[in-house]
Amino acid sequence: TNPNSDFQAYSSFWSSWFSALHQTFDQLADLLTKKIKKNKKSLDKNIHSQIQEYQQQFTALIDNYKIRSQTETVPWYIWVYTSNINEASTDAEVNLVLYGHNGKSDNIKLRSKSDAFEAGQCDEFKVDIVDVGTPFKLRVSYDDKKFFSPWHLDRIEMEDLKTKKQYKFHCGRWLSKLHDDKQVIRELPAEGPGISRPLPVVKYMVNVYTGKKTNAETDANVFINIFGECGDTGERPLEYSLKDGNKFERNKIDSFIIEAVSLKQIRKIRIGHDGSNPGAGWFLDKVVVHPEDQHYESATFGCNRWLAVDEDDGQLVRELTLTTTAQHLDKTTYNIRIKTGDIFQAGTDADVYLKIFGESGDTDKIQLRTANNTSNKFERGRTDHFTFEFDDLGKIEHIIIGHNAKNFEARWFLDWIEIDIPMRGELYRFVCNRWLDKNEGDGKIELDLIPSDIIKKSHAIPYEVTVFTGDKSGARTDADVFIQMYGLNGKTEEIILKNKSALFERKSVDKFKIEAPDIGQIQKIRIGHNSEKFGSAWYLEKVLIQRHLSEQPEKRKRGFKSGRSQRLSQISATDPNVEEYWFVCRQWFDKSSGDKTTVRELLPTDEQGNVLSDRQELTYEVHVFTSDKSGAGTVANVFLTIYGASEDTGERELQQSKTNRNKFERNQEDVFEIKAAALGKLKKIKIRHDDSNIGSAWYLDRVEITDPETNQLYHFVCQKWLATDKDDGLISREIPALENKALRLAAARESSARSSVDYGLEMKTIATTYKISVITSNEFGSGTNANVYIIIFGENNDTGKVPLVTSKTYSDPFDRGHTDEFEIEAMDIGEPKKIKIGHDDSGFRPDWFLERVEIDVPKFGRIWIFPCGKWLSISKGDCQLEVELYPQTMAIEVYTPHVSYEIKVFTSNVSGAGTDANVHIEIYGVEKTTGQVMLCGKTDRKGKFRTDSVDTFVLELEDVGKDIEKIRIGHDNRGFGASWHLDHVEIRRLDKNQKTKTFIFSCRRWLAKGEDDGSIVRDLLSEKGQLQVPERYNECEETNTQDEPGDGYTVWFDVQNMHGCIYTAMAKAVEQSQIVLFGMTEKYRQSDNCRKELTYACKQRKRLIPLRLQEKYDPNGWLGLISAELLYIDFTKRDFDINYRNLLKEIESGENVV
């Protein structure tokens, strides 16, 4: 309808297209009207197949429209002149690719008629070609599969119908395997308007060096594509070597001539083979390309890698750039997943190919020969994984996927395609849901698809890791080696170093590409294995890690978070944009000899082994105390992770006790040593066992760790079971660090109270509860009895691997149709960003179909939903046991964030006061209520509510406000002794670092059917609230000790100490003070009283220390004037304790005087 539209030139095409579209809509509308509006609950098979057929037609039409409407095309006339000589004609299909200053066209197929391309004949075609600008060359080729295929082309002429400009491309040569130079591809320079001097045709000498490795030779068909400033040569077969003998033999150089329009400066090549014939695997050393005209330099492309399905990374095609320091760093990885439909005969045996088109370029046709996860590709219901490396193609615009229709079972139902590009932080999804079959639907076996969805993910950067195995007897290992890198900005996950070649052989050098977040300057690495099998011992010489410089050298962050400053890397001598980190090791990794260590931390060194970091490797002495309870000991394997202020040790197995042969026996202290880079102040530990062997239940009393740098002793009090059938069913726990002062305070509280301190509740006050719901599909055979685990990755850290063992809803978790609920508590994780969930493939039915995972975090008031819908199995779906899931953005449920309440229940000291019933409570604020909740679950009910006892609970409940008006408390009257005499209840809201009230609710009555008034539920009103100081300040109020030098100052808070006239109280406080601390926030600046108080402090010439309490706040006005020359402490960043210590130093320094 738009008169200026270019589509008007194709009115006949578009009118027929829209006619087909309207017809499809009408058919579908009729079908819906007749069948679905009759409230039929199901459709018969014929109706269902009709819907599917219409859907395929509609999808194909829409995709065709989108591709055409998004790509600006230009109409061209093409005249093809076949030479007037004997046998010049051909019956083959001719293909063209046009190159211009704006890019190149897709493959243009000139489909031959029965009398096309005859000798002395001119054939005319009309085609739409993407706008390439002024053309400079045309590549002509043909499919030589037909018997009468040799062709002598005289020339080709083209006319741009928009500009009316005509161009000529002279040839005058054979395209034939029998004539001339036996080539069926020719490149022709353009002549015409805007071209003052056509580009020359150049012969390129291509020297291919096959490596010296055993079985390096190949009999496969090798091809190459050379890229330069002016386009590329297209894929050319390397068929006719100028050297005698067989091509591509071990340690041999083969030379080939490739003729093409001048590429000018050569930039890269793409070389590979088709994997045909036995022994197709090929070890390519390098390729050297020499231009015959000598106007541009020769180009050398180092490879030194296998092109083989069973070696290295399994790739048959590689892109090589001009020789650089780290060949992996210059390439972008494309992870491709292709889902075959789950319908009858959906799989295919045909050869499938893919071509990707991006803003910055496109790939050649990629033959999908080798999948990462299975040997049988494109089976029904299967998802196949492929990995390729190319130059960055930019944003993906569309793809072409198809097959060659060969073999008996060639038909294929393609469900969808995903292309994940970690370095771009993008995942492209292409929905197909149709047949690629000559006898189904529209008969197409090739489709052009545009993205149906683009998902943004976190960006990754490439790291090249080179591992040098030592030259010692028995140095090689068969174990799975992993690496984890720690940097200034975080850490990577544990990454298994693997490919398809034999790795870690004696004196071998193995290279790996890792794509991970930018962790900043690397501080240390963890490397090792966890194998005890024969042949797992390994002697590591050194490790080299290379990465691109992320910033200019003078702007890069320096030093460790403690403030130490040093360069831990060196700039590559051959590439100034690459930095190198060396980690010289020269140690064994062996559980049966030496120090029996299989995991080590390495600090950066120079290439000779001199340590560059001023951090030290320390030996932490770990004391593990097993309780004296009956059955407290364990025979399971125990693992420990120690967390410092900004780093951790990673998980270490506590294998060899220094004090006992049999570890973790009842009432026993076991001592272990863990070597790690200095962690600074310890924050927490994570300890778990693997639930292996009979008698794995373990009651852990505590862990004590001594910091060898400071001699500080840290206590990690557990006093809980790690068992699937006891307590809360957890076998993994995070435990916060307690220093001597905190223990003394806890002991003081314990001595003054009627109950002992529950250190598990102390953990609850500082941890975040993650409620995990795991939904298993209701499909037949979906359930599993394998051991399932989860890792939650938050914005700050991750939980590590947490076993999901004891379900709160079922005794047989992960069965078909189950929703299993678990709870874990973790510190410093933050909001979930992704999860990994998987299993160990154990049991007699390990295959598992996971529908989804939901994570409810009451503290944040949100439920994150992680869709899955996949098999976790080695034989079904993706053929993988672990899956990485991201939250579905629109499916995040938001509710009012919960807060923690400490609830103390005092059972009376009267005969028979205790109860076996399940107790519930509901807390009422002024306007809100928490709703009724159970005080404890069935798993931790034992021993609660005994006569004359105090039971403390910490629950995350809906925030009812600062004031609590009443509670409703009762029980379910179950159990042998359900009657209960309640004395009173104390409740306080746990706000970190905030003063809170304790609300007291007196009862002193029976809750019993046969006592008092027979009621088992009572409403209790609160007595006068009591002001409480949070634990952090309680610790600071203790008499000054050497544990915290600088504590003990008398502090006046204007919110607490003012009486009578406000101004008199403020003035008196300022006059009597030595130092005034003021918090910089916008509300503070807007307060008249704050302005008067601080101005008066300036007039009295008091020391002023600003504290930034509002993130990124830069004060202006009167507050900016006063604070302009003062150094402030930024409490919005880093850890509270670190900032608190900095504040003490500032107070003692005597600076900041106005």
N, C-alpha and C positions, 0 to 999 in steps of 0.2 A: 504493500500500500504506500510505501515511501517512494516518490518519484525520483529522488536522488540516490536511491539505493543501488549498489552494484549488482544486487540480486536480480534487478529488472532484466539484465542481459540474459538471464536463464529462466525466464518466466515459464517456459514449458516444463523445465525440471521441477521448479518449485510448485507449480500448480498440480502436477501429478503427485508430488511428495505430500502436499497438504491434503489432497484428495484421499490418499492412502491413510493419512493420519485420521481424518474425519471418519472414514469408513471403520477404522479400528475402534475409535471411540464409540461409534454407534453400535457396533457389534457387542462391545463390552457392556455398554449401558443396557442393551436389550437383555443380555444374559443376567446382569445384576437385578434388573426389574423382575424378570420371570422367576428366578430361582431364590435369590437371597431375601427379597422382601416378603416371601411367604413364610418367614421365620423358620426355615429349615435349619436344623442344627448341624447338618452335615451335607456334603455334596457327593454325588456318586462319582465313580472314577472317570467317566466320559466327560462330565462337566468340569471336573478338576483338570483334566488334560487340555480341555479347550481354554480354560483360564490361563494355564501355563503357556499355551501357544500364543495367545493374544498378548500376554505379558512380554514374551520374547520379541514379538514383532514391534510392540510399542517401545521397548527398551532400545532396540536397534535403530528405530527411527529417531528417537530423542538423541541418542549418542551421535548419530550422523549429523543432526541439526546443530548440536552443541559444538562439535569439532569444526564444522564449516563456518558457524557464526563467530567463533572465537578466533579463527585464523583468517587474516586478510589474504585473499587469493587474487591472482591476476589471470585473465583469460589469454591464452596464446594459440596461434595457429602454428603447426609444425609441418614442414615439408621434408620428407626423407627421399633422397635421390640415390637409388641403387645404381652402381656402375653398369655401363653397357658393354660388359665383357662376358666371355664364356663362363658359365656356372657361377655367376655373381649372385644369383637369387638365393633366398633362404625361406624356410617355413617356420623358423624359430620366433619366439616372443622377444621383442627388442625392449631394452630398458634404458632410460636416460636419467642422469642426475645433473641438474643445472646449478652452477656456482656463480654467485654474484657478490657484490660488495656488502650486501646485507645478510649474507648467509648462503645456505644451499637448500635445494628442494628435497622433498622425499623422493623415493624411487618412482619414476613415471613409467608406467607400463604401456607400451604401444602394442595392443593385442592385434595380431596379424589375422587378416582375412585369408580366404583361400588363395586369392590372387595378389596379396600384398608382397612388397619387397621383391618384385620380379626384376630381372635384368633390364636396365635402361628405363625403369619406371619411376615416377614420382608419386609417393603416397602422402595424402594429407590427413592430419589429425587435429582435433581441437581439444585442449585440455585446460584445467585450472591448476595453476602452480602458485605456491606461496611466493609472496613478493620478495625476491632476492636482490632487488636493485639492478644496477647495470651489470650484465653477465660478463664473466671473463673466461669461463671454460665450460665445456660440456663433456661428461663422461658417457660413453656409449658401450653397452655390453648386450649380450644376448644369451638366452638359455640354449646350450648346445646339446640338449638331450634328444632332440629329434634327429632322424637319420640324415636328412638333407639340410644341414645347418650351416656350412661355410657361407660366408657373406662378404661381398666386396662393396664397401660403402664409399660413394663418391663424396657426398657432402650432406649437411643438414642446414636448413634455413628456418628461422623462427621469427614470428611477428607478435609483438606485444599489442593486443587489441585496444588497450587503454591509451597508450602513447603513440601507437602506429609506427613504432621504431622496429626496423628489421635487422637481424643479425645472421651472419653466416659462420658456419663451422666446417672447414675443409678437412677431408680425411684422405680419400684416394688410396686406401689400403684394405687388405684382407682382415677380417675378424674370423679366424679359423685355426683349428688345431693341426691343420695339414699344410698351410701355406705361410709364407712370410716368416715371422718370428714365432709362430704358433700361439699367438695371444688372441683371446676373444674379448679383450677389453681395450678400448682406445680412449685417449683424452684429446679433445680438440679445442684449440684456443679460439676465443670469440673475436670476430671482426664486425665493426659496425659503429653507430653513433656513440660518441663519448669514449671511444677506445682509440687513442692516438697510436698506440703501439701494442700489437697483440703480444701476449706472453709467449716465450719460446717453449718448445717441447724438449724436455731434458731426460737423459738416461741416467738412472741412479744405480750405482753398483752397490749391492747389498751383500755384505760378508757376514755369514752366520757361523758362530763358533759353538759347536757342541762340546759340553763339558767332559771332564776326565773321569767322572764317577762311574762305578760299575753299573752296567745296563743303561748308560746315559743315552744311547742311540734310540731312534724311533723310525718306524715304517709308516707312520700316520701321514696324512696330507696336511702340510704346513702352509700357513698363509700369513700375510703381513699387510698392515695399513700404515702408511707413513704420513705424519701430520706436520704441516709447516705454517708459515705466515699466510700463505694463500691456499687454504683448504687442505685437502688430503687426497691420497691416491685411491681411496676406496680399498676394499679387501681384495688383495691380489694373491693368487696361489703361487707358491715357490715350487715350480714344477721342474724347471730345466736348469740344473746346476752347470756352471762353466767348468767345474772340476770333474775329473773322471771318477768312476766308481759309484757306489750307492750313496745317496744323500743322507746327511744327518747321522753319520757314524760317530761313535765315541772318539773324542779328542780330534775331530776333523773340522776343517773350515770349508764351507760351501759358499759359492758366489753366484749371484743372480742379477739379471738386468731387469729393472722396472722402468718403463717409459711413462712419463706423465708431464702435464703442463707444469712449468716451474712452480715449486712450492716456496721458493726463496729460502729463508732460514728454517732449517728443520728443527722441530720442537719435541716431538715424541713419536713413538711407534706403538702399535698394538699388534702383537704376534701371538699365534696359537696354532693348534691343530685340531682335527676332527675326532681324535680318539679311535680311529679305525685301525684294524689289523691287530694281531696279538703283539704284545710288547710295545704298545703305543706310547707309554710313558717316556718323557724326554727331559733331559737335564740341559738347559740352555745356559751357556756361559755369558755370552754377550753378542750384540749385533752392531756392526759398524756400517754406516751409510755414507757413500762418497758421491757427490754430484759430479757428473762428467764435465760440466762447463766451468768448474773451479771458481765460479763467482761467489759461492758461499762455502763455508767451512764444512768439513766432514763432521759427522755426529756419531758419538759412541754411546751405546745404551747397555749398561751393565745389568745383568739379570742374576746369574749364579743361583738359580732356583729350578725346581722341578715344574714341569707342565705335565701333570699326571693325576689320574683320578685317585690313585692309592698312595700318593706321596705329598708332603708339604701340606698345603691347604686344599688340595684336590682340584685346583683350577687348571683348565686347559688353555686359557687365554690370559695374557698379561699385558697391561699397559706399562711401558717403560719410558721414563723421562731421562733427559741428559744426566749423566752420572752425578749423583749427589751423595752426601754423607749418609743419609738414612732414606733408603728407597721407599719405605712404608709411609713416611710422613707426607709425601706429596700426593697421595691418592685418597680418594673418598670412598668409603665402604658403602655398598648398597646391599642390604639384607632383604631378600625377596622371599615371600611366602605365598604359595599358590594352593588354593583349596579346590579339590575336585569334589563335585556334588555327591550327595549320598542318595543316589537313585539308581535303579537297575541299569547295569552296563555303563555306568558313568565314566569309568576309567578308560585310559587309552594306552596303546603300545606304540603310537606314532612318535616321531621326533618333534618335540615342542621347541619353539623358539620365542624370543622376546626382543623387542627393541624399545629403548627408552628415549624420549624426546624431552629435552630441558631447554630453559631459556638460553643457556650458554653453550649448548651443543647436544649431540645425540650419540648413542652408542651404535656400533655395528649390530647386525642381527646376532643375538646371543643364543647359542644352542644350549638348551637346558639339559645337559647330559648327566651331571653328577649332583645328586642331592646331598645335603649335609647330614640328614637324619635317617635316610633309608636307601636301600639299593633298588627297591621296586618303586619307581616313580609313578605318580599320577594314578594311583589306585583309588577305587571308590571310597569316598568319605575321608581321604587322607589329605593332610596338609604337608606339602613338601617345602623344604628350606634350601635356599641357594644364596651364596655370597659372592659378590663380584667387586672389583676395585677399578674405578675410572677416575679421570679428572672430574672435578666438580661440574656437574651438568647444570647447576642452578635449579631454580624451581621447576619441577616436573610439569609439563603441559599435557602430554598424552603418551600412551604406549601403544605398541602393536604387538599382539600375541596371536600365535597360530601354530599349526602343525603341518606336516607334509603329507598326511593322509596315507602313509605307508603302513604296512603290516595288516594283519587280519582284523585286529580289534583297534581300528584307527579312530572311531567315533569317540567324542569326549564332551562331557558336560562340565563346564567350568563354572565354579561358584563365585570365587572372588580372588583378587590379587592384592597383596600388601607390599609396599616398598618402604622400608625403614632406613632412614639416613641419619645415624647418630650425630655425625659432625655438623649437620644442619639443624638438628633438633626437630625433624619432620617425619611424619609417617603418612604415606599416601595410601588410600584404599580405593580400589577399583572394583565395583560390583558388576558382575557379568550375568550369572544365573541363566545360562542358556547353552544350547548345544553348539559345538563346532564340528559339524558333520555335513557331508555333501548330501545326505539323505534325510536330514532333519531341518525343520524350520526354513530359513532362507537359503540353506545349502552352503553357507560360508564356513571356511575353515581358518579364516584370519579375521581378527577384529581390531578396530581402532577404538581405544577407550580413553576417556578423560577421567580425572579423579572425581569420585563421588563424595570424598571426604578427605580433608587434610587436618591431621591432628598434630598440634604443637607439643613437643616434649623438651626435656632439658637437653642442652647442648653437650656434646662430648668433644674431646680433642684427641688426636692420635699420639700414642707413645710407642716408640720402637724399643723393644727389650731384647738385648743380646745376652745369651747365657753361655759362659765358657766352662765346660766340664774339664776337670783337671786331668793331667797325664800321669795317673797313678794306677797301679794294678787294682782292678775291681772298682774303678772310679765311676763306671756307668751305673744307671739305675733304671728299673722298670716301674718305679712308683710314679704316681700323678703328682707333679710338682706344681705348687701354687705360688703366687706372689701377691703382695698387698703393699701399696705405696701410701706414704703419709706425707702431706705437704702443709704449708702454712694455712691453706684454705680448706683443709679437710683431708679425707682419705678415700681411696678407692675400695671397692669390694675385694674379697679374696677372688683371684682370677686364676683358673687352671691354665697352665701353659701347655697347649696341645696342638697338634696337627696330625696329618696322616703319615708322616715319615717316622722312622726310628729316631727317637730323641735321646739326648743326654748320654750319648755314647762317649767312651773314653776319648779325650782330647777333641771333642766336637764343639762346634760353634753353632748354636741354634738361635734363630731370629724369630720374634713374634711381634705382631701388631696388636696393641691394646687400645681400645677406645673407651675413655673414662672421663669423668668431669675434670675440669682444670683445677687441680689441687694446689696450684701455686708452686713456689720453690719446694723441691722435695727434701724432706728432713731425714727420712729413714725408709727402709723397706723391711718387710717380713717375707721370708722365702723359706720354703721347705716342703715336706710331705708328711703324711701321717700313716705311712705303711709299715707294717712289721713283717711283710712277706719276704721270702727268700729272694735275694737280688735287688732289694730296695735301697741298700746302702749307696751313698752318693758322695763324691768328692767334688765340691764346687770351688772353682778357681776364682771367678769374678763375674760381675754382672754390669752391663752397660745399659743405661736408659737414656734415650735421646728424645727430644721434643722441640717443637718450634718455640722460639722466644715469643711470649705473649705480649710483651711491652718492650719499649726501647730500654737498653741496659741501664741508663741513668735513672729511669723511672720505676724500675722493678723493685718489688718489696725485697727487703734484705733481713736476714737473721731469723731466729726462732722467736716464738711468741713471748718468751721471757724478756726480750729486749736485746739479746745477744746479736751481734752483727758480724756476718762473715759470708763470703761467697762459697757456696757448696757445689757449684757446677763450673764448667769451663766452656767457652765458646768453641765450637768445632773449627778445626784448622782449615777445613775445606768448604764450610758453609757458615757464614756469619749469622745466619738466621736460625741456626740450630744450637741448642745447649746440650751438654753431655754431663751425665752423672755417673761416676764410677763407684762401684761397691766391691772392693777386693775382699775376698772371704778366706780362701785357702784352708777350709775345714771340712771334716766329714759330717754327714747327716746320717746317723746310724743309731738305732735303738739298742744295738747289742755290743757296741764298743765305744771307746773314748768317753766323752761326757754323756753319751746316750741321748743326745739331742737331735731331733729331726726338724725343728723349726728354729730359725735364728733371725735376730734383728741385725741389720747392717747399717752403719752410718756412712755418709758420703766420704770417699777418699779420692786421692789422685790416682792415676793409672798404676803407680808404683806401690800403692797401698798405704800411703800416709793419710791419716784421718784429717779431714778438713774442718769438721765441726768441732766446736769447743764443748759440746755435750759429751757426756761419758756414757759408756755402757755400764750399767750397775747390776749387781746381783741382789735381787730382792729375796729376803728370807720370809717364807710363807709358813705360818704355823696354823694347822687345821685341827680343831678340837671336835672330836665326835662325842656326843652326849653319853651320859651314864644310863640312859633309859634302856629298858629291855628291848633287844632287837635293834639297837640304834646303828650298829655297824653295817657296812655295805661291801659287796664284792663287785659292784659296777665300776665302770671307768668314769673318773671324775675329771671335769674340765673347768678351768678358771680363766677369767679375763679381768685384768686390773685396769681401771680407768683413772687417768690423771686429769689435770685441768683442761688439756686440749688434745691429748693422745691416749692411746691404750696399748696394751701388750698384744692384743689379739688373743684368740682362744688358745690356751696351752693345756695339754694333758698333764695332770699331776701323776706322773708315772712312778718315780723312784723316791720313796721316803728315805730321808737321812737317818731316821730314828727307829723305824720298824720295818721288818721284812714284809709282814702282812699289813697293808694300809687300811686305814679307816675302820679299825676295830672299835668296839664299844669302850667308852671312857679312855680314849687314846689320843695322844697328841702326835701328829705327823708333821715333819718339817720338810719343806721342798725349797729348791732354789729356782728362781726364774730370772734369766738374764734379759735385760731390756734397756733401751735408752732411757735416760732420766725422765720421769713423768711429771716432776714437780709435786705439788700437793695432791694427794690421793683423794678421789671423790667417791668412788663406789667400786664394787666388784660384781661380776656376774659369775655364778657358780652353778654347775649342773652335772648330772650324770646321764648315762645313756640307757639306763633301765635294763642293762644286759644281765643275764644270769639270774638264777633263783636267789632270793635274798638281797635284792637291789635297794630295797627301802632303806633310807638313811636319815637319821636325826642329827643334823648339824647344829652344834652349839654356837660356835663362833669361828672366825678366822682372824688372825693377827698378822700384820705385815709391818716390817721395819724398813724405813727408808734409810739406806746406807749413807746417803749424802747428809742428812740432817739428824739421823738417829731418832727421828720421830716414830713413835709406835702408833699405828692405826688399828682400830678395833672395828670389826664387821660382825655385829651380833645378829645371829639368825634365830636360834632356838625354835626351829620348825622342822617338820619332816620334809624331805624331798622324796616323795613316794606317790605312786599312782593310786594307792588304796588307803591313804591316810591323810589327815588334815584336809587341805584344799585340793589335793591331787596333783600339785605341781612338782616337777622334777628339775625346774630351772628357776633360780631366784636372783634378783638384783638386790644388793644390800649396801646401804649408804655407809660412808666412813664416819666413825666417831673418834674424836681425839680424847685425850685424858680428861680434859675439862668437862666435855659433854658427858662422859661416863660418871664423873663425880657428881654432876648435877642430877643425872638419872638416879644414881644411888641415893642421893639426898631425898629426891621425890619418893623413891621406893620406901625409904625408912620412915617417912612421915605419912605414908598412905597405908591403906589396908590391903593393897594388892601389889604384886610385883609389876615392874614395867614390862609391857608387851612391846618388844622392839619391832615386831612385825607391824604394829600400829604406827610406830614412829616412821616406818617406811611409807605407810599409807598417807601420812600427812604431807610428804614431799614428793610422792610419786604420782603418776597419772595412770588411771585405770583404762585399759583398752578391752572392751567387751567384743569378742570375736564370734560371729555367727558364720558357720561353714555349711553351705547348702549343697548337698549331693543330689545329682539329677535323679529323676524318677524312672529313667530308662532301665530296661532289663539289664542286669549285670553291672550297674553303675557303681555299686559300693566296693569298698576296699578294706582289707585288714592289714595293709602295710602301715608302717610307722610314718605319720604325717607331721610335717613341721611348717613353720611360717617365719618369715623375716619381715618386720615392718620398718620401712625406711621413712623417717620423718624429716622435717626441715632442718633439724639440728644434728641428728645422729640416727642410728638404727638399733634394733633390739638384739641383733645377732640371731642365730638360729634357735628358735624356741619350739620344743616338741609339743604337739597338741595331743595330749594323752588322755586326760580325764574330762569327758564331756559332762556338763551340768544337766544335760537333758536326756542322754541315753547311755546305757551301760555298754552298748556296742556301737561306738562312734563310726561315722562315715558309711553307714549302711544306706541302701537305696532309699531315696526320698527323705532322708533325715536332715534336720536342721540342728547341728550340734553347736552348743554354746560353750565358750571358754573365756576365761579372764586372765589377763596378764598385767603386771604392774611394771612400769619402766620409768626411768628418770631421764630428763633432758632430751626426749625424742622430738616432741613437737607434733604438729599436725601430720597425719599420714600423707605421703606423696606417692608411694607405690608399695607394693608388697611382692614378695616371692613366696610361693607355696609349692610344696612338692612332697614326695615320699621316697622311701628307700627300696621299693620294689620287693619287699619281703612278704612272706605269707603265701597261702595257697591261692588267693585271688587278689593279686595286687592292683590290677587295672582299675582306674578310678575316673569317673566322669564328674567333674566339678562344675556345678552350675554357676555359683558366685560366692563371694565372700563379703560380709558386711562388718564394718568396724564402728562400734558406737563408743564415743569418747564423751562421757557426761561432762567432764571439766570444760570442754569446748562447746558443748551443746550441739554436736553434729554426729550424723551417721554417714560414713563414707561407704559407697557401694562399688565393689570391684567385680564387674561381669567377667565370666570366664567362658562357660559353655564348651569345654574341651575335655578330651581324654588326657589323663596323665598316665601314660603307658608306653612301654618300649615297642609295642606292636600295633597301636591304634593311634588315629589322629596325627598329631605332630611327632609321634614316637619319642617323646621326651617326658621325663619324670618330674620336671620342675617348670613352672610357668611364672612369668613376670606380668603382673597386672597393675593397671592404672585406674584410678577412680573415674567413674562416669560422672562428668561434670554436672549434668542436669539431674542426676539421681541423688545428689548429696542432700540429705534431710537435715534441716536446721531446727533446733528448738532452744529453749532458754538454757544457757550454760549452767551446769550444776556446780555447787560448792561443797567442800568437805565439812562435815559436822562430826565432832567428837562427842559420843554419847556414852556416859557412864551410868550403869544400872546397878543400884545398891539393893541386894536382896537382904531382907531383914534377918536379925539374929533371934528368931523364934523357932520353936520346934516344928519341923516339917515345912519350913518356909520355901525350900527349893522346889523347882519344877522341872519336869521332863518335856513339857509342851514347847511348841514353837512360838516364840514371842515376836510380836509385830508392834510397830510404832508409826504414828503420823504426827508431823510437826506443823503447827499452825503459826503463820505470821499475821501481820495486820490485815493483809489482803490475799495472801496466797497460802497454799498448803502443799506439802511434799507428796501427798497421797500415802496410802498405807504401804509400808515396806517391811520385810522380815529383817530382824536384827542380825541373823546369821543363817547360813544355809545348812543343809543336812550334813555336809561333809565336815564342817567345823562347829557343829552343835555340841559335841561331846564336852562335858566338864563345865558347861556354862550354867549360870543361874542356880548355883548351890547356896545353901544356907550360909548367911553372913559373908557373902562374897561380893566383890566388886568386879563387874565385867565391862570392859571398855571396847567400844566399836568405833571405827571411822567409816562413815558412809558418804558417798557422793550423791547428793540429793538436790532437787530443785531449790534455788535460792528463794527463801521466803522473806528476805529482808533482814535488817539489822536486829530487829526485836522479835522475840518469840513469845507469843501470848499464851499458848497452851499446847499440850500434847495429848494425844489419845494413844494409850498403850494397853495391850491385851495379849491373849494367847489363844491357841486353837483347841485347847482342852484335850489334846492328844497325849498319849503316854500313860504309863502306870501311875505316876505321881504328878498329875497335872496341876494340882492346887499350888498357888504361889502367893507368898506374902511379900509385897514390894515396899521397901522403905522409902526411897526417893530416887529421882533421876536428875543427873546434871548434864547439860548440853551447852557446848560452845562451838561457835563457827570458827573454822580454822582459816584465817586470812594470813598469808605469809607476811611477816614483818609488820603486822597491824595489831593494835590493841583490840582485844575482843572481850565480850561479856560472857560470863558463865551464868546460865539460867538454871535455877533450881526448882524442881517440881516435887513437892512432898506428897507422899501417898499414905504410908503406914497402915495399909489395909490389905485384906485378902482379895485376890482375884481367883475365885474358886466357886464352883457350882454348889458346894456343900458348906460354904462358910460365908459369914457376913450377910450381904444382901443377895448372894448368888451370882453377882456379875463377874464376868471374866474380861471385861473391857472397862477402862475408866478414863475420864477426861480430867487432866490435872492442870491447874493454873500455875503460872510462874510466880515465884517469889521475887524479891528485889534483885536485880542483876548485879553481878560482881565484875569489876574491871580487871582484866587479866593482861599481863605483858607477854608478848610472844617469846618463844624459846630463845631466839637469837639474842634478845636484850637481857633475858634472864642470865644467860651466860656472861654477858659483858658486865653485869652488876656484881659479879663475884670479885673478891679482893684481888688486886693485881698480882699476877704470877708471871713467871718467865715464859709460860706458854704463849701469852699474848702481850708482849711488851708494848706499853703505850696505852692500855686500857686503864680505867680507874678515874677518868676525868668526870667532874661534876657537870652535868648537862642540864640546861634549863630549856624546856619546851613551852612555847607560849600557848599551846593548846591545853596544857595541863596545869601550869603553875600560876596562872593569873587569878587574882582575887581583887575585888573592889573596882576602882577606876582602871580602865584598860590602859590609858596612856601612862598613868603613874607606874603601873606594873611593868609596862614595856620599857620605860625610861630607866627604872631601877634595875631591871635585868641587864640592859645594855651597859649601864654604868659599872655594875659589879662583875661584868664578864671580861675575860682576856681576849677571847676570840669569838667572832660572830660567823656562823655558817648560815648561808642563805641559799635556798633552792631556786634555780633559774627556770621559771615557767611563764607562760603568757598570763595565767591567772595571777601569779605573784606580781607581775608588772602592772596589772590593772588594779591592784589593791592599794587604796589610799593608806591604810594602816601599815602595810608592808613598806611602802615608799617612805613614810615618816620614820619608821623604825630603823631602816637602813641608812637614811640620811643622817639621823641622829648618831648612829654608830660611826659614820664617817667624821662627823663633827667632833666626837670623842676620841678620834684617832685610834679606833680599835682595829685589831687585825681582822681582815675579811677574807674568807675562803668561799668562793662560789662553788655550788654543786649543780651540775646540769642534770635535771630530772625530767626534762621533756626532750624526746628524741629529735636530734638535728636542730635544736632550738638555738637561734642566734639573736640575743636580746637587742632591742633598740630603745630609743627614748631615754628616760632617766636611768633605767636599769642597764642599758648599754653603755651609758656614760660612766657609771660607777665601776662596772666590771671590765671595761675596755683593757686595762693594763694588768688585770689579775689572771693568774693561772687557775683554771677550774678543774675539778675532778668530774669526769663524765660517768655518771652512774647508769646511763642508758646503754652502755656497752660493757662487754666482758662480764666476769663473774663478780657478784656482790663482795665476796671476801677479798678479792684482789683490789677492788676499788676502796674497800674499807682500810686495807693495809696502806694503800697510797695516801689516804686521808690522814692516817696517823703519822706517816712520814712528813706530810706537809705541815701538820700541826707542830711537829718537833723541829722543823727546819727554821722557823722564825721569819720566813719570807711573807710576801703578800700583805704588806702594810701600806695603807693609803695615808 
